[in-house]
Amino acid sequence: MKIENNLSRENITPSIKTQYRNFPMVPRVIFGSGCFSQLGDILLPMRKSSEAPFIFLVDDFFENEAFVSRVPLMFNDEIIFISADEEPKTAQVDALVNQIRENYSELPSGIIGIGGGTLLDLAKAVAILLNNKGLAEEYQGWDLVNKPALYHVGVPTISGTGAEVSRTTVLLGPDKKLGINSDYTTYDQVLLDPDFTRTVPKEQWFYTGMDCFIHCVESLTGTYLNAFSQSYGEKAMELCVEVFLEDIPEEESRDKLMMASWHGGMSIAYSQVGIAHAMSYGLSYLLGVKHGIGNCLVFLHLEEFYPEGVSLFKKMLQKHHIQLPKGICANLTQNDFDVMVNVALGLEALWENALGSGWKKIITPERLQSMYEKI
């Protein structure tokens, strides 16, 4: 499905790239119902010694005997259950890294992240910081990581974020919300098991799925668009429309949304996201609004920039009877708005992708605040 924005291409100055980036991809992936059972066979040859454990960082939703019995633990392997109620933070990464270093005489054989975007991003960040000196906040940015991460495996339990395939791990730091974007962030192995998504509550399913849908809209309408990102973005968009606007069997829907998440993540890996994500980062940093719902809250008011995408989004809201919260920004102070605006405007690549190199003439701090005031 082709998505256009309403900005004339004649008025957009595309970003000039003098060198194509040689981005990494996930080298090994398994897809299919029940494939989680193969994790033990995958990990066995990667174990460095009986003293070098595998550390499983797992969403605490799965803190029960039935799930633990399925995890292929050996020797001194450890499961650390973590709440996904809040966005991942740099301080949280540092605390986990220190905990692991203090508890084991050897570096782990690897880190396995099991959960949604929060857990997948935490696992990627922990794998990086265990093999690199310093604090997580020092690596927020582009290509600041000097040494490869520890071997790390991602197992998404909800579909949409694309965190399982991306080269970034988005973290809330003391001064900003920004990813550790590096060639060492990408997972070494991913297991895509749609069975894990059976228990996802409907609203969370919708908000996280919309993260994928908005990835597609922003990638396909951006100035960074190229044939590589377009091919993945169009397939992800096609799958999102099937899942959220057509009536297909539940099992088929789970499979297709998991593939949409993968393709959507691949699309933005070689292009970029846009206005909704930039503004959502501001909401998240100031108010702690989770990423998926933050994107939805913002995207609803971006018809001027993404008319076709917003039109489809409204149909999806209606079909699934989703009521978005209102008045999120109603009682904010001027200082609050200044913080959000500064966080959002700091993500220059996202604005350039959305509006071209002259984006600063289009989006002033005052105009951006007026956009936030609608939410």
C-alpha atoms as one frame of an Amber mdcrd trajectory, in Angstrom:
protein
   0.000   0.000   0.000   1.366   3.370  -1.017   1.176   6.153   1.558   1.806
   9.779   0.660   2.072  12.885   2.805   0.655  16.187   1.631   3.975  18.002
   1.277   4.953  18.652  -2.313   8.143  16.823  -3.177   9.187  19.894  -5.117
   9.349  21.814  -1.844  11.410  19.252   0.034  15.169  19.292  -0.127  16.236
  15.679   0.449  19.115  14.868   2.728  22.327  14.488   0.730  24.220  11.361
   1.706  27.800  11.059   0.530  28.212   7.499   1.765  25.822   4.595   2.108
  25.683   3.062   5.567  26.616  -0.569   5.981  24.006  -1.421   8.582  23.986
  -4.798  10.337  21.032  -7.152  10.283  20.067  -9.915  12.686  22.142 -12.805
  11.330  19.961 -15.656  12.599  16.203 -15.828  13.140  13.656 -18.578  13.756
   9.953 -17.989  13.139   7.051 -20.237  14.011   4.573 -21.347  16.634   6.398
 -23.170  19.434   9.916 -22.298  18.245  10.832 -21.119  21.767  11.438 -24.809
  22.549  14.563 -24.632  20.357  16.258 -21.999  22.533  18.250 -24.561  24.542
  19.744 -26.109  21.407  20.652 -22.638  20.143  22.376 -21.574  23.357  24.343
 -24.751  24.053  27.185 -24.203  21.550  27.430 -20.530  22.591  28.171 -21.330
  26.257  31.744 -20.288  27.109  32.073 -22.411  30.289  30.065 -23.747  33.208
  31.037 -20.595  35.130  29.844 -18.213  32.433  26.051 -18.128  32.770  23.323
 -17.086  30.449  21.282 -14.270  31.989  17.611 -14.146  31.056  15.970 -10.728
  31.396  12.250 -11.469  31.355   9.050  -9.442  31.618   7.633 -10.151  35.082
   4.289 -11.002  33.448   5.878 -14.447  32.934   6.934 -14.914  36.562   5.316
 -18.306  37.091   6.362 -21.934  37.354   4.955 -22.911  33.961   7.141 -20.403
  32.141  10.254 -21.026  34.266  10.020 -24.734  33.482  10.345 -23.889  29.774
  13.513 -21.810  30.133  16.602 -23.944  29.307  18.589 -23.220  32.489  21.932
 -24.946  33.135  24.693 -24.563  35.744  24.425 -21.076  37.282  22.157 -19.492
  34.678  19.809 -16.869  36.101  16.393 -15.425  35.314  15.875 -11.789  36.317
  12.236 -10.752  36.139  11.721  -7.070  35.347   8.600  -4.917  35.259   7.765
  -3.389  31.893   5.428  -0.811  33.416   7.916   1.990  32.750  10.179   2.857
  29.844  13.747   1.475  30.145  16.207   3.865  31.795  19.971   4.305  31.596
  20.186   4.002  35.414  18.303   0.698  35.226  20.809  -0.625  32.692  23.728
   0.432  34.911  22.159  -1.253  37.948  21.647  -4.535  36.068  25.200  -4.466
  34.722  26.632  -3.890  38.220  24.433  -6.653  39.659  25.630  -9.168  37.086
  29.297  -8.213  37.465  29.113  -8.538  41.253  27.357 -11.911  41.183  29.604
 -13.748  38.732  33.335 -14.257  38.473  33.185 -14.482  34.681  31.345 -12.449
  32.102  28.114 -14.173  31.066  27.994 -16.316  27.963  25.140 -14.144  26.793
  22.039 -12.111  27.556  18.564 -13.237  26.538  15.756 -10.663  26.457  12.204
 -12.004  26.661   9.358  -9.511  26.528   8.160  -6.445  24.660  10.151  -3.434
  23.546  11.167  -2.482  27.102  12.783  -5.849  27.841  14.285  -6.193  24.376
  15.897  -2.757  24.652  17.159  -3.451  28.183  18.742  -6.729  27.090  20.506
  -5.073  24.163  21.819  -2.288  26.382  23.006  -4.650  29.126  24.823  -6.802
  26.566  26.628  -3.689  25.313  27.547  -2.260  28.730  28.880  -5.567  30.062
  31.582  -5.398  27.411  32.140  -1.613  27.345  33.322   0.692  30.119  31.312
   3.560  31.539  27.644   4.352  32.019  24.744   3.736  29.658  24.037   7.459
  29.249  27.508   7.921  27.742  26.459   5.778  24.777  23.168   7.515  23.968
  23.691   8.713  20.425  25.030   7.359  17.167  28.006   5.005  16.834  29.546
   5.635  20.264  30.029   1.962  21.178  33.622   0.806  20.705  33.516  -2.926
  21.458  31.071  -5.655  20.429  28.271  -6.521  22.820  28.067  -9.889  24.520
  26.170 -12.528  22.580  22.493 -11.621  22.935  19.204 -13.203  21.918  15.801
 -11.529  21.585  12.430 -13.206  22.098   9.572 -10.723  21.530   6.348 -11.506
  23.371   4.331  -8.718  21.733   4.476  -7.444  18.166   4.996  -3.950  16.846
   8.003  -2.189  18.302  10.568  -3.611  15.882  13.038  -3.699  18.800  13.858
  -7.294  17.906  15.443  -6.206  14.623  16.644  -2.633  15.164  20.180  -1.338
  15.765  19.015   0.941  18.567  18.003   0.539  22.188  15.876   3.479  23.276
  16.556   4.632  26.850  15.400   7.401  29.148  18.509   9.148  30.420  18.968
  11.943  32.933  18.892  14.575  30.196  17.172  12.985  27.200  15.366  10.044
  25.701  17.653   8.646  23.027  18.821   5.306  21.763  22.172   3.610  21.846
  22.444   3.432  18.056  25.334   1.226  16.991  26.366  -1.665  14.808  26.825
  -3.718  17.997  23.270  -3.247  19.264  21.551  -5.662  16.888  20.648  -9.078
  18.254  22.769 -12.075  17.273  19.728 -14.353  17.292  15.971 -13.757  17.389
  13.170 -16.239  18.053   9.797 -15.145  16.691   7.217 -17.340  18.419   3.662
 -16.016  17.850   2.368 -18.175  20.717   3.771 -15.645  23.182   1.375 -12.975
  21.923  -1.779 -14.938  22.808  -2.078 -13.313  26.236  -1.515  -9.675  25.216
  -4.425  -7.434  26.383  -6.374  -5.850  23.530  -5.416  -2.210  24.154  -1.742
  -3.059  24.538  -1.953  -5.159  21.356  -3.426  -2.161  19.556  -1.003   0.487
  20.845   2.060  -1.624  20.140   0.730  -2.614  16.729   0.210   1.062  15.960
   3.882   1.661  16.707   4.573  -0.591  13.726   1.905   1.090  11.587   3.315
   4.537  12.363   6.851   3.275  11.598   5.553   2.444   8.138   3.782   5.750
   7.546   6.790   7.788   8.660   9.262   5.714   6.679   7.203   5.608   3.479
   6.533   9.377   3.461  10.015  10.462   4.543  12.771  12.194   2.596  15.154
   9.378   3.550  13.021   6.845   1.676  14.865   4.499  -0.670  14.041   1.241
  -2.432  15.461  -0.828   0.427  13.369   0.777   3.171  10.371   1.108   0.869
  10.232  -2.602   0.088  10.100  -3.509   3.782   7.802  -0.608   4.687   5.226
  -1.434   2.029   5.054  -5.072   3.122   4.706  -4.076   6.774   1.954  -1.608
   5.856   0.112  -4.260   3.865   0.239  -6.626   6.840  -0.899  -3.924   9.290
  -3.927  -3.141   7.135  -4.826  -6.844   7.027  -4.481  -7.239  10.788  -6.248
  -4.052  11.885  -8.847  -3.461   9.171  -9.715  -6.906   7.795 -11.351  -9.863
   9.508  -8.775 -12.642   9.528  -8.402 -15.639  11.880  -6.718 -14.907  15.213
  -3.781 -17.248  14.611  -3.131 -15.720  11.193  -3.362 -12.263  12.734  -0.681
 -13.104  15.310   1.662 -14.431  12.642   1.154 -11.464  10.340   1.581  -8.810
  13.036   4.834 -10.426  14.135   6.047 -10.251  10.539   4.799  -6.671  10.213
   6.869  -5.732  13.250   9.946  -7.327  11.700   9.471  -5.655   8.325   8.600
  -2.302   9.890  11.761  -2.416  11.978  13.795  -3.224   8.880  12.216  -0.328
   7.006  13.276   2.306   9.532  16.710   0.705   9.936  17.698   2.079   6.542
  15.601   5.245   6.666  14.108   6.911   9.758  10.903   7.632  11.653   9.309
  11.072  11.843   7.138  13.592  13.658   5.034  11.217  15.757   8.088   9.515
  17.212   9.892  12.787  17.885   6.899  14.190  19.765   6.241  10.889  21.543
   9.801  10.993  22.915   8.956  14.349  24.501   5.791  12.945  26.120   7.672
   9.938  27.390  10.561  11.930  28.818   8.392  14.415  30.719   5.276  12.420
  31.593   6.374   8.787  31.384   3.823   8.044  28.652   4.624   4.650  27.193
   5.913   4.670  23.649   3.031   2.946  21.835   0.233   5.016  23.333   2.374
   8.158  23.040   2.676   7.613  19.300  -1.095   7.184  19.044  -1.830  10.324
  21.078   0.418  12.384  18.816  -0.431  10.758  15.492  -4.137  11.505  15.860
  -3.296  15.222  15.453  -0.866  14.951  12.517  -3.339  14.907   9.639  -1.649
  17.961   8.115   1.539  15.953   7.636   0.267  12.379   7.184  -3.320  12.692
   5.843  -3.695   9.170   4.429  -1.995   7.546   7.403  -4.137   9.412   9.937
  -7.279   8.531   7.980  -6.417   4.832   8.191  -5.505   5.207  11.849  -8.926
   6.654  12.676 -10.604   3.714  10.928  -8.486   1.328  13.009  -9.434   3.138
  16.227 -13.103   2.875  15.310 -13.006  -0.772  14.255 -11.362  -1.880  17.495
 -13.313   0.495  19.765 -10.205   2.148  21.186 -10.729   5.343  23.184  -7.549
   7.385  23.494  -6.994   9.369  26.701  -7.642  13.094  26.432  -6.208  16.163
  28.122  -2.750  14.687  28.656  -1.151  18.110  28.258  -4.013  20.162  29.693
  -2.381  21.206  32.968   1.259  21.524  31.975   3.337  24.561  32.843   5.349
  26.570  30.362   8.481  24.918  31.734   6.915  21.510  31.068   6.223  22.436
  27.455   9.757  23.796  27.081  11.183  20.457  28.253   9.056  18.433  25.834
   9.780  20.763  22.931  13.523  20.657  23.558  13.550  16.843  23.754  11.551
  16.516  20.538  13.496  19.132  18.572  16.766  17.477  19.598  15.891  14.523
  17.353  16.951  16.328  14.201  17.200  13.281  11.938  13.529  12.488  12.559
  12.411  15.992  11.592  14.656  16.047   8.540  13.232  12.735   7.387   9.708
  14.065   7.822  10.082  17.557   6.404  13.407  17.849   4.603  16.541  19.818
   5.401  14.566  23.042   5.855  12.449  21.613   8.657  13.485  24.287  11.186
  11.635  26.889   9.130   8.486  24.750   9.296   8.556  23.582  12.918   9.372
  26.361  15.358   9.293  25.817  19.133   6.070  27.835  19.279   4.391  25.739
  16.609   5.504  22.512  18.243   4.089  23.634  21.587   0.763  24.380  19.933
   0.784  20.819  18.564   1.408  19.408  22.052  -1.408  21.536  23.467  -3.920
  19.594  21.355  -3.084  16.306  23.080
